[in-house]
Amino acid sequence: MEMQDITAIVTGGASGLGEATTRRIVAAGGKVAIFDMNEERGNALVDELGDHVLFLKTDVAIAENVEANVAEAVSVFGKVNAVVNCAGIATPGKVVSKGGPMLLDRFEQVIRVNLTGTFNVIRVAAAAMMSNEPNADGERGVIVNTASVAAFEGQIGQAAYSASKGGVVGMTLPIAREFAGYGIRVMTIAPGLVETPLFAGLPEPAQNALVDMTLFPKRLGRPDEYAKLVESIFTNPLLNGEVIRLDGAIRMQAK
């Protein structure tokens, strides 16, 4: 799928990985419907990038909200043929700490946004994609999800986050298999340490310790490096049903 033909939904598209992806798609001539809760950032991107961008305030875990906003994106742009799921939260905490067991609500919130939210957008957007005219390769759409290296090497305090991202990894292949007959590809990127608002929330000593684990290049990843990989997935029709680590060969330690 060529970038100028992309009409994408990007969740979390107003900041971090999602914003970088939005900018890359628009710069290449595509269109983006940003699904995000941050109205100020979303509207600022619309003002900056023009009519190739639509902002729709969206809680990805609410069925009716996503259903209405996917329909709005199709109404405005004529179709949706790509999704990039970047919306996510991280709520670190031990299962049992000095204050007692983790509140179940904290665990459920992370699962709700990161895993249920990803699935919610996939199910609604894919239904819309199935009516698209296929291109020369028979392709009607492509879906890119965001997991994390924490799906494989979660640290102490990341039980909820790792569970949510492990779920995203686990559903990649079965959904790719289900959608293959419709010409819709499904891929997942598992980033390592990237300069995003999520990472910025960690204490500086923790940030430095994590950077030290990265083999090469010995620095944080950049959001546009994620967006470049999204572009590669969009434009390479043989990429399907796989999880790609984007991490400078980092292997996370227990803490």
N, C-alpha and C positions, 0 to 999 in steps of 0.2 A: 504494500500500500504506500503510495507516494505521499510525502508530507503535505503537499498543497491540497491533497484530497481529504485530509483528515478533518473530521468534525468530532471533537472529543468532549467528553465529560471528564473533568479533573477534580477529584475530591481533595479537599485541603489545598485547593489551587491558589489560594491567596497568600501563601507564605511557604518558605522552605523548599522542599523537593517539589511540591505542587506548583509553586510560583515559577520555579525554574523551568518546569515542564510546560506550563502555560506560555511562558515567554518564547521558548524554543519552537513550539508549534505555530504560534502566531508569526514569528519571524520567518518561518518557512512557508507562510501563506495559508496555513490552516485556521480553523476556528475552534474556540474553546468555550464551553459552559462551565464556569467555576461553581462548584458546590462547596460552600464553606459557611462557617458560622460568623466569621469576622466581616461584618458589613463595611466597616471603614476601609479595610485593606482591599476587599473585593471591589468596591465602588471606585477606589483609587486606580486599580488596574484597568477597569473599564474606561475611565477618563484618559488614562495614559495610552492604552493600546487600541482604543476605538471600537468600531462595530464588529470586529472579529471576535470580540469577547462579550459574554453575557454572564452576569453575576446573579446567582440564585441562592439566597440564604437557605442552608440545608443542614438538618440533623440527619446524618446518614443512617442512623439506627431507627428512624421512624418511617414505617412503611409508607404511609400516606404522603408524607413530605417528599420522599424520593419519587414515588409514582407521579405526583403532580409536577415535580420539577423536571423529570425526564420527558414527560409529555410537553412541557413548556419549551425545553431545549429543541425537541424535534419540530415543534410548531414554528419556532423562530428561525432555525437553521435548515429545516427541511429534512434532516436526518441526523442520526448519531451513529458513527461507525467506529468509535474508539472510546475506551474508558481507561483512565489511569487513577487507581485508588491510592491516594496519599494521605487521606485523613487518618489521624491516629493520635493517641495519647499514651503517656507513660506515667504510671503511678507506682513508684518504687516502694517497697515495704516488705519486711520479713513476714513469713507466715505466722510466726510466733515471736514477738519481741518482748521487751521488759514490761510493756504495757498490756501484754496479753495477746490473744490471737488477733490476726488481721480482721478488720471489719469486712464482712462478706460483701457489703455494698461496694467497697473499693475494688475488689476482684471483679465483681460483676460489671462495673462501669467500664473497665478496660476491655473486657471481652465484648461488651455491648458495642463500643465504638470501633475497636480494631478488627474484630472478627465478624460479628453480626452486621456491622455497618458495611464492611466490604462485601459480604454475601448479599446484603439488601440491594446495593447498587448493581452488582453483577446480574441478579435475577431480573431486575426491571429493565436495565439497559440492554441486556441480551435479547429480551423479548422484542424490544424495538428494533434491534439490529436484524432480526430474522426476516424482516420484510424488506431489507435493503436489496437493491440490485447487485448481484455479485460482479466483481471485477474479472479481469482475464484469467486470474488464478482460481476463480470461484470463491473469492474471499468476500465476506459480508461485514466483517468486523474484527477487532482485536482488543483484548482486555489485558491490562498490565496491573498486577497487584503489588503491594509493597509489604514484604515481610521484614526480617532483620536477621543478622547473624545470631541474635539472642534466641532465635527459633532452634538453633543447634547447640549453642554454648551459653545458655542463660546463666547469669551470675546470681549469687545470693542477693535476695531482694527483688529479683525479676520474675518471680513465679507467675504473676498475672500477665505481665508483658510477654514473657516467653510462651506461655500457653496461647495467648491470642495470636502471636505471629506463627507459632507452630501450626495452629489451625489454618492459617492462610496458606502455608506451605502444603499442608495435607490435602486441601481441597483443590489445589491447582490441577493435578493430573485428572482426577475424576470429572471435573467440569470441562477440561479440554477434550476429554474423550466424548462427553455428552454432546458438546457443541460442534464437534468435527463435521458431522453431517450437514450442518448449517453454514459451514465455511467461516466459523468464528474461532480465532485462536485465543488461548489463555496462557499467559506467562506471569511469573513472579520474580521480582528483584529483591534480593536480601542485602540491603546496604550494611556496611560496617559503621564507622564513626564519621558522620557528616556534619558540617556546620549548619545546624538547623536550630530553631527555637527550642526543640526538645533537648538537644545536647547542651545548649547554653544554660539550661536550668540546673545543670550539675555543678557542684562545688569545684573550684579551680584545681585543687589537688587531685580530685577524681578524674577530671578531664585530662590532666597531664599524665596520670598513670595509664589511662586508656590509650592515649596517643603513643606511649612508649611500647605498647603491645603490637603496634602496626609495623610490619616488616618493611615494606616500601610501596609507595613513597611515605616517608615518616612524617605524616601530617594528617590533619583531618581531610576527609573528602569534601568536595565542593558540590553544591546542589546541581550545578549544570553538568557535572559528570554523570549524575543520575539521569538527567534529562537527555544527555547524549545516548545513554543506553536505551532509554525509551524510544528514541528515534531509530536506533538500530533494530529494535524489536519490531517497530511499525513497518520498517522498510525491508525486512528479511522474512519472507513468507515461510521459511523452513523452521523458524523458531516457534515452538509450540509445546505446551505441556511440561515446561521445565522451570527450575528455579536457578537463577544466576546470582552468585555472590558478587558483590561490588564492595571490596573491603581491604584492598592492599595486603592481602594474605594474613589478616589478623585472625588469631584464634583466642577467644576470650578466656580468661582465667576465672577461677571460682569467685574471686572478689578483687 
